[in-house]
Amino acid sequence: MRQGPDVKLIAGAAAATGFAGLGLLVVIGWPALADLDVALDGGLHRFGAIHPSWVTTMWWLTQLGSFWVVLAVAVIGTAICVRRGRFRAAALCMALALLIPPATQMVKILTARPRPADQFWTASGFAFPSGHTSNATAAAAIVLIACWPLVRNRPQGARIALVAAVATVPLTIGLTRLAGGVHWPSDVLGGWLLTIAVVALLATVSDLVAARSSR
Protein backbone atom coordinates (compact mmCIF):
# COMPACT_ATOMS: atom_id res chain seq x y z
CA MET A 1 0.00 0.00 0.00
CA ARG A 2 2.89 2.38 0.67
CA GLN A 3 4.18 2.13 -2.89
CA GLY A 4 1.03 3.68 -4.38
CA PRO A 5 1.53 7.19 -2.96
CA ASP A 6 5.24 7.06 -3.87
CA VAL A 7 4.39 6.30 -7.50
CA LYS A 8 1.82 9.09 -7.53
CA LEU A 9 4.29 11.54 -6.03
CA ILE A 10 6.95 10.66 -8.59
CA ALA A 11 4.50 10.96 -11.49
CA GLY A 12 3.07 14.20 -10.14
CA ALA A 13 6.48 15.73 -9.48
CA ALA A 14 7.71 14.77 -12.95
CA ALA A 15 4.61 16.21 -14.63
CA ALA A 16 4.67 19.37 -12.52
CA THR A 17 8.36 19.92 -13.22
CA GLY A 18 7.85 19.35 -16.91
CA PHE A 19 4.88 21.71 -16.97
CA ALA A 20 6.74 24.43 -15.07
CA GLY A 21 9.74 24.11 -17.35
CA LEU A 22 7.61 24.18 -20.47
CA GLY A 23 5.68 27.19 -19.20
CA LEU A 24 8.93 29.04 -18.55
CA LEU A 25 10.14 28.33 -22.08
CA VAL A 26 6.83 29.61 -23.44
CA VAL A 27 7.01 32.82 -21.41
CA ILE A 28 10.59 33.63 -22.39
CA GLY A 29 9.90 32.70 -26.01
CA TRP A 30 12.68 30.12 -26.31
CA PRO A 31 13.57 30.18 -30.04
CA ALA A 32 13.99 26.40 -30.42
CA LEU A 33 10.53 25.75 -28.99
CA ALA A 34 8.98 28.54 -31.04
CA ASP A 35 10.56 27.25 -34.23
CA LEU A 36 9.35 23.71 -33.57
CA ASP A 37 5.82 24.94 -32.82
CA VAL A 38 5.74 27.01 -36.00
CA ALA A 39 7.08 24.17 -38.15
CA LEU A 40 4.57 21.60 -36.85
CA ASP A 41 1.69 24.06 -37.01
CA GLY A 42 2.56 24.99 -40.57
CA GLY A 43 2.74 21.38 -41.68
CA LEU A 44 -0.64 20.55 -40.18
CA HIS A 45 -2.18 23.67 -41.66
CA ARG A 46 -0.97 22.77 -45.14
CA PHE A 47 -2.39 19.27 -44.72
CA GLY A 48 -5.75 20.61 -43.54
CA ALA A 49 -5.93 23.10 -46.40
CA ILE A 50 -5.97 20.29 -48.95
CA HIS A 51 -8.10 17.91 -46.85
CA PRO A 52 -11.19 19.88 -45.72
CA SER A 53 -13.02 16.70 -44.68
CA TRP A 54 -10.20 16.03 -42.22
CA VAL A 55 -10.68 19.48 -40.69
CA THR A 56 -14.44 18.93 -40.43
CA THR A 57 -13.92 15.63 -38.65
CA MET A 58 -11.46 17.22 -36.26
CA TRP A 59 -13.94 20.01 -35.50
CA TRP A 60 -16.63 17.53 -34.48
CA LEU A 61 -14.22 15.48 -32.38
CA THR A 62 -12.80 18.51 -30.59
CA GLN A 63 -16.20 19.16 -29.00
CA LEU A 64 -15.50 16.18 -26.73
CA GLY A 65 -12.97 18.34 -24.92
CA SER A 66 -15.47 20.97 -23.83
CA PHE A 67 -16.14 21.66 -20.16
CA TRP A 68 -19.69 20.35 -20.31
CA VAL A 69 -18.58 16.96 -21.61
CA VAL A 70 -16.03 16.66 -18.82
CA LEU A 71 -18.64 17.69 -16.25
CA ALA A 72 -21.05 15.04 -17.57
CA VAL A 73 -18.32 12.39 -17.37
CA ALA A 74 -17.54 13.52 -13.82
CA VAL A 75 -21.19 13.26 -12.75
CA ILE A 76 -21.46 9.74 -14.15
CA GLY A 77 -18.10 8.69 -12.69
CA THR A 78 -19.02 10.16 -9.31
CA ALA A 79 -22.34 8.33 -9.31
CA ILE A 80 -20.63 5.03 -10.12
CA CYS A 81 -18.13 5.51 -7.31
CA VAL A 82 -20.81 6.50 -4.78
CA ARG A 83 -22.92 3.49 -5.67
CA ARG A 84 -19.93 1.23 -4.98
CA GLY A 85 -19.19 3.00 -1.71
CA ARG A 86 -15.97 4.58 -3.03
CA PHE A 87 -16.54 8.03 -1.62
CA ARG A 88 -12.93 9.24 -1.81
CA ALA A 89 -12.83 8.26 -5.47
CA ALA A 90 -16.14 10.06 -6.02
CA ALA A 91 -14.75 13.23 -4.48
CA LEU A 92 -11.65 12.92 -6.64
CA CYS A 93 -13.72 12.64 -9.81
CA MET A 94 -15.73 15.75 -9.07
CA ALA A 95 -12.70 17.70 -7.88
CA LEU A 96 -10.95 17.09 -11.18
CA ALA A 97 -13.87 18.40 -13.20
CA LEU A 98 -14.14 21.52 -11.05
CA LEU A 99 -10.44 22.32 -10.59
CA ILE A 100 -8.88 21.66 -13.99
CA PRO A 101 -10.77 24.33 -16.01
CA PRO A 102 -10.04 27.25 -13.65
CA ALA A 103 -6.43 26.09 -13.19
CA THR A 104 -6.02 26.06 -16.96
CA GLN A 105 -7.54 29.52 -17.33
CA MET A 106 -5.32 30.92 -14.60
CA VAL A 107 -2.19 29.72 -16.39
CA LYS A 108 -3.50 31.09 -19.70
CA ILE A 109 -3.82 34.53 -18.13
CA LEU A 110 -0.36 34.34 -16.56
CA THR A 111 1.37 33.28 -19.76
CA ALA A 112 -0.78 35.39 -22.14
CA ARG A 113 0.42 33.44 -25.16
CA PRO A 114 -1.22 34.30 -28.51
CA ARG A 115 -2.81 31.54 -30.55
CA PRO A 116 -1.64 30.68 -34.07
CA ALA A 117 -2.80 33.23 -36.64
CA ASP A 118 -4.03 30.72 -39.24
CA GLN A 119 -7.03 28.92 -37.74
CA PHE A 120 -9.58 26.68 -39.43
CA TRP A 121 -12.15 27.61 -36.80
CA THR A 122 -12.42 30.42 -34.29
CA ALA A 123 -11.06 30.09 -30.77
CA SER A 124 -10.81 32.93 -28.28
CA GLY A 125 -8.54 33.57 -25.33
CA PHE A 126 -4.89 32.77 -24.81
CA ALA A 127 -3.18 29.61 -25.97
CA PHE A 128 -1.09 27.99 -23.20
CA PRO A 129 -2.08 25.44 -22.06
CA SER A 130 -4.81 23.90 -24.22
CA GLY A 131 -8.05 23.87 -22.25
CA HIS A 132 -9.71 21.23 -24.39
CA THR A 133 -6.69 18.98 -23.95
CA SER A 134 -6.56 19.42 -20.18
CA ASN A 135 -10.31 18.82 -19.98
CA ALA A 136 -10.05 15.63 -22.04
CA THR A 137 -7.17 14.40 -19.90
CA ALA A 138 -9.25 15.03 -16.79
CA ALA A 139 -12.17 13.11 -18.33
CA ALA A 140 -9.86 10.18 -19.13
CA ALA A 141 -8.58 10.17 -15.55
CA ILE A 142 -12.15 10.17 -14.21
CA VAL A 143 -13.08 7.18 -16.37
CA LEU A 144 -9.97 5.37 -15.20
CA ILE A 145 -10.73 6.08 -11.54
CA ALA A 146 -14.35 4.95 -11.86
CA CYS A 147 -13.60 1.79 -13.86
CA TRP A 148 -10.34 0.63 -12.28
CA PRO A 149 -12.00 -1.74 -9.76
CA LEU A 150 -13.52 -3.61 -12.71
CA VAL A 151 -10.06 -4.62 -13.96
CA ARG A 152 -7.97 -4.51 -10.79
CA ASN A 153 -8.10 -8.28 -10.26
CA ARG A 154 -8.20 -9.23 -13.92
CA PRO A 155 -5.20 -10.22 -16.06
CA GLN A 156 -2.67 -7.51 -16.75
CA GLY A 157 -3.85 -7.29 -20.35
CA ALA A 158 -7.24 -6.00 -19.19
CA ARG A 159 -5.63 -3.22 -17.16
CA ILE A 160 -3.37 -2.25 -20.05
CA ALA A 161 -6.35 -2.24 -22.42
CA LEU A 162 -8.31 0.11 -20.13
CA VAL A 163 -5.40 2.53 -19.78
CA ALA A 164 -4.76 2.47 -23.52
CA ALA A 165 -8.44 3.04 -24.29
CA VAL A 166 -8.82 6.07 -22.03
CA ALA A 167 -5.47 7.50 -23.17
CA THR A 168 -6.73 7.73 -26.73
CA VAL A 169 -9.19 10.45 -25.68
CA PRO A 170 -6.72 13.19 -24.62
CA LEU A 171 -4.37 12.18 -27.43
CA THR A 172 -7.16 12.57 -29.97
CA ILE A 173 -8.40 15.86 -28.55
CA GLY A 174 -4.87 17.20 -28.55
CA LEU A 175 -4.59 16.31 -32.22
CA THR A 176 -7.87 18.08 -33.01
CA ARG A 177 -6.60 21.31 -31.44
CA LEU A 178 -3.51 21.15 -33.64
CA ALA A 179 -5.48 20.19 -36.73
CA GLY A 180 -7.75 23.20 -36.24
CA GLY A 181 -4.79 25.51 -35.93
CA VAL A 182 -6.09 26.89 -32.63
CA HIS A 183 -3.13 25.76 -30.51
CA TRP A 184 0.60 25.32 -30.75
CA PRO A 185 1.96 21.79 -30.11
CA SER A 186 3.50 22.91 -26.82
CA ASP A 187 0.04 24.12 -25.70
CA VAL A 188 -1.25 20.59 -26.09
CA LEU A 189 1.72 19.12 -24.22
CA GLY A 190 1.10 21.65 -21.47
CA GLY A 191 -2.53 20.56 -21.18
CA TRP A 192 -1.49 16.95 -20.70
CA LEU A 193 1.20 17.75 -18.14
CA LEU A 194 -0.97 20.13 -16.11
CA THR A 195 -3.77 17.61 -15.66
CA ILE A 196 -1.43 14.70 -14.90
CA ALA A 197 0.22 16.80 -12.20
CA VAL A 198 -3.13 17.79 -10.65
CA VAL A 199 -4.46 14.21 -10.77
CA ALA A 200 -1.35 12.88 -9.05
CA LEU A 201 -1.44 15.62 -6.41
CA LEU A 202 -5.11 15.12 -5.59
CA ALA A 203 -4.73 11.33 -5.49
CA THR A 204 -1.77 11.64 -3.12
CA VAL A 205 -3.65 14.00 -0.83
CA SER A 206 -6.64 11.62 -0.87
CA ASP A 207 -4.41 8.71 0.14
CA LEU A 208 -2.78 10.72 2.94
CA VAL A 209 -6.17 11.76 4.31
CA ALA A 210 -7.35 8.13 4.24
CA ALA A 211 -4.19 6.94 5.99
CA ARG A 212 -4.60 9.50 8.78
CA SER A 213 -8.27 8.76 9.29
CA SER A 214 -7.55 5.04 9.63
CA ARG A 215 -5.15 5.53 12.54
N, C-alpha and C positions, 0 to 999 in steps of 0.2 A: 504493500500500500504506500510505502514511503517513496517509491520510485516515481509514482505518478506525478506528484507535485514537482519533483526535480526535472522531469521531462518537460512539463509545462513551463517551468521557469526558464529552462534553457531555450525552448522554442520562442517564448515570449521575449526574452532578452535579445535573442538573435534578430527577431523581426523588428523589435523596437529600435535596435541599433541600426539595422539596415534602413529603416524608415527615416530615422533622424539624419543619417548620413546622406540619404538620397534627397531629403528635404533641403539640407544645407547646400548640396550641389545645385539644386534648382534655384535657390535664392541667390546664390552668388553667380549663377549663369555660367557654370563650368563649360568651357567650349566643347570638350569631347562629348559630354552628355548632350549638349544642344545640337551638335552636328549629327549625332546618332539619331536623336529624335526627329530632326528635319529629314534625314535620309529615309528613315522608315516610314514617316508620314507621307513623304512624297511618293514613295513606291506604292503604298496602299491607295493613295489618291489616284494615281495613274491607272491602277488596276480597276478601281471603282468607276472611273470615267468611261471605261470601255465595257463594263459589265454592270449596267444599271439594275438588272434583276438581283445581282449580288447585294447591291446597296439596299434595295427594297427589303430583301430578306433580313439583312442586318438591322434595319430600322424596326421591323416587327419584333425581332428577338431582343433588341435592347430594352424594350418595355419591361422585360422580366427583371430588370435591375432597378425599377422604380421603388420608391419608399413604400407605396401601398402594397406592392407584391410581397416585400419583405415583412411588412406588418401582418399580412394575412398568413404567411408561413409561420411567423412567430406565434400568432394566436392558435393555430392548429397544433404546432409543436408544444406549446404550453399546455394545451388541453390534453394532449396525449400523455405528457409527463405527469400532470395532476391526476389523471385517471389511474395511472400506475403507481401513484404515491411517491413520485420522484419530485418533491417540491423544490429542492435546490436546483435541479435541472430545469424545472419550469421557470424559476426566477431568472436563471441564466439565459434562457431563450428570450424572455421578454426584455431583459436588460440589454441584450445585444441589439434588438430592433430599435430600442429607444435611445441608446447611447451612440451607436455608430453614425447615424446621419448628422447629429449636431457636432460630433467630434470631427467629422469630415469637413463640414462647413467652416468650423473654426480654423482648421489648418488652411483651407482655401483662402480665407480672409488674411491670415498671417503671411502666406506666401505671395498672394496676389499675382499669380502667374496667368498671363493671357493664354487663351485657347488658340489652336491653329487657325489661320485666316481662311483657308479653303475648307469649307464644311459642306457636306452633302445634306445635312439638315441642321436646323437652328438649335443651339444650346447656349444658355445664358450663364453668367457667373464666371468665376475663375476656374482654372484648370486642375491644379494639383491639391489633393489627389482626386482620382475619378470617383465621384459619388456613386454612380451606378455599379462600378466594380466593387467598391467597399460594401455596398448594400447586398450585392449578389454573394459575396464571400460570407457575409453575416448570415444570409439565408441558408447557404450550404452548411455552415457550422450548426445552425439550428436543426436542420434535418439530421445531421450526423448525431447531435446530442439526443434527439428524440428517438432515433432508430437504433442507436448503438446496442441497447439491451437485446434487440432481436438477433444480433449476430455475435454477441460477446462470447457465447459458448459454442458457436458453430466453427467449422474448419476455417483456417486462416484465409482461404480463398474467398469466403463470404465477406470477411471483414475488408479485405483488399478491394473486392468488387464494390462494396458500399462506399468506401472512401473515393475510389476512382469515379464512381457515378456522380457523387455530389461535387467532386472537384471540377467536373466538366462545366458546371454552371458558371462559376466565376471566371473560368478560362474563356468560355464562350462570350460572356457579357463583356469582358475586357476586349476581346477581338472586335465586338460590334462597335465599341466606342472608338477604336482605331479605324475601323472600316468607314465609319461615318465622318471621320476627320474632326471629331469634336474634342479629342484628347491626344496628347503626346504619349508615346509608349511609356515614358517614365511616370506619367500620371496614373496609368493602369497598374504599374508595378507598385506605386505608392498606395493605391487602394487595397491591393492584396496584403501588403505588409502591415498597414495600419490595422486592418481588421484582425489579422492573425495575432498581432501584439495584444489587442484588446481582448480577444477571446482567451488567450493564454493567461492574461492578467486576471480576468474575472474568474476563470476556472480555478486558478491558484488561490485566490481569495476565498472562493466558495469552499475549497477543500480545507483551508486553514480554519474557517469558521466552523465547519463540521467537526474537525479534529478537536477544537477547543470545547465545543458543546458536548462532546462525548466523554470528556474527562470527569 
